[in-house]
Amino acid sequence: MQTIKSVDVMSCAKVMGILYGVLGIFIVPVMLLGGLASMASGQREAAIPGVVFIVIGILAPFLYGGMGFVMGALGAWIYNVIAKRIGGIQIELYPHLSGAGVPGQFGV
C-alpha cells in the first residue's frame, strides 16, 4: 500500500480552477437563452433580468473557475492538515509493465 502524505496546494488549485471553469462553459448557453427569452418577451420589466442573465452567463466560466481555484486550494490545505495528524489516503499501485496487464485483470 502507498499513502498520499500531502497534496500540492497550488497544483490542486490550478487543476480544480480549470476543471470548474470548463464546467462553467456549459452554463453559458442556458443563461444566454434565458436572458434572450426574457428580453424577447416584450415586457419592459423583463429587460433588466434578461440583461442580468446574459451578464452572468458570460461571467459564469470565470466565476466557476475562480471558485474552483479557491475551493481546490482550501480542500488540498485541509487534506494536508488532516493527513499530517491521522495519516493520508492509502492506495494500492501496480507497476506498469510494457506488454503486461494488471495482475488479475483479464485472467492474466
C-alpha positions as CSV (number, residue, x, y, z in Angstrom):
1,M,0.0,0.0,0.0
2,Q,1.1,3.5,-0.7
3,T,-0.1,6.5,1.3
4,I,-0.8,10.0,-0.1
5,K,1.0,12.1,2.5
6,S,0.3,15.5,1.1
7,V,-1.2,17.3,-1.9
8,D,0.5,20.3,-3.5
9,V,-2.0,23.1,-2.8
10,M,-1.2,25.2,-5.9
11,S,-1.3,22.3,-8.4
12,C,-4.6,21.1,-6.9
13,A,-6.0,24.7,-7.1
14,K,-4.9,25.1,-10.7
15,V,-6.5,21.8,-11.8
16,M,-9.7,22.5,-10.0
17,G,-9.9,26.0,-11.3
18,I,-9.5,24.9,-14.9
19,L,-11.9,21.9,-14.4
20,Y,-14.6,24.1,-12.9
21,G,-14.0,26.9,-15.5
22,V,-14.7,24.3,-18.2
23,L,-17.8,23.1,-16.4
24,G,-18.9,26.7,-16.2
25,I,-18.9,26.9,-20.0
26,F,-21.9,24.5,-20.0
27,I,-23.9,27.2,-18.1
28,V,-23.4,29.8,-20.9
29,P,-26.0,28.6,-23.4
30,V,-28.7,28.1,-20.8
31,M,-28.1,31.6,-19.3
32,L,-28.0,33.2,-22.7
33,L,-31.2,31.6,-23.9
34,G,-32.9,32.6,-20.6
35,G,-31.7,36.2,-21.0
36,L,-32.7,36.4,-24.6
37,A,-36.1,34.8,-24.0
38,S,-36.7,37.3,-21.1
39,M,-35.8,40.2,-23.3
40,A,-37.8,39.0,-26.2
41,S,-41.0,38.7,-24.1
42,G,-41.8,42.3,-24.9
43,Q,-42.3,43.3,-21.3
44,R,-40.3,46.3,-20.0
45,E,-39.8,44.9,-16.6
46,A,-38.3,41.7,-18.0
47,A,-35.5,43.5,-19.8
48,I,-33.3,44.1,-16.7
49,P,-33.4,40.4,-15.6
50,G,-32.7,39.4,-19.2
51,V,-29.5,41.5,-19.2
52,V,-28.5,40.1,-15.8
53,F,-28.9,36.6,-17.2
54,I,-26.7,37.4,-20.1
55,V,-24.0,39.0,-18.0
56,I,-24.0,36.1,-15.6
57,G,-23.9,33.7,-18.5
58,I,-20.8,35.4,-19.9
59,L,-19.1,35.6,-16.5
60,A,-20.1,32.0,-15.4
61,P,-16.9,30.3,-16.6
62,F,-14.7,32.8,-14.8
63,L,-16.8,32.8,-11.6
64,Y,-16.8,28.9,-11.6
65,G,-13.1,28.8,-12.4
66,G,-12.3,31.3,-9.6
67,M,-14.4,29.4,-7.0
68,G,-12.9,26.1,-8.2
69,F,-9.4,27.5,-7.7
70,V,-10.2,28.8,-4.2
71,M,-12.0,25.6,-3.1
72,G,-9.3,23.4,-4.6
73,A,-6.7,25.2,-2.7
74,L,-8.7,25.1,0.5
75,G,-9.5,21.4,0.0
76,A,-5.9,20.5,-0.5
77,W,-4.8,22.5,2.5
78,I,-7.4,20.8,4.7
79,Y,-6.4,17.4,3.4
80,N,-2.7,18.2,4.2
81,V,-3.6,19.2,7.8
82,I,-5.7,16.1,8.4
83,A,-3.3,13.7,6.7
84,K,-0.5,15.0,8.9
85,R,-2.4,14.2,12.0
86,I,-4.2,10.9,11.2
87,G,-2.5,9.7,8.1
88,G,-3.3,10.0,4.4
89,I,-5.4,8.0,2.0
90,Q,-4.0,4.6,1.3
91,I,-3.9,3.4,-2.3
92,E,-2.6,0.3,-4.0
93,L,-0.5,0.8,-7.1
94,Y,0.7,-1.7,-9.7
95,P,3.8,-1.1,-11.7
96,H,3.2,-0.5,-15.4
97,L,4.9,-3.3,-17.3
98,S,5.2,-3.0,-21.1
99,G,3.0,-5.6,-22.7
100,A,1.6,-7.0,-19.4
101,G,-1.7,-6.2,-17.8
102,V,-2.5,-5.6,-14.2
103,P,-2.3,-8.8,-12.2
104,G,-5.7,-10.5,-12.1
105,Q,-7.0,-8.4,-15.0
106,F,-8.5,-10.4,-17.9
107,G,-7.3,-13.7,-16.3
108,V,-3.6,-12.7,-16.5
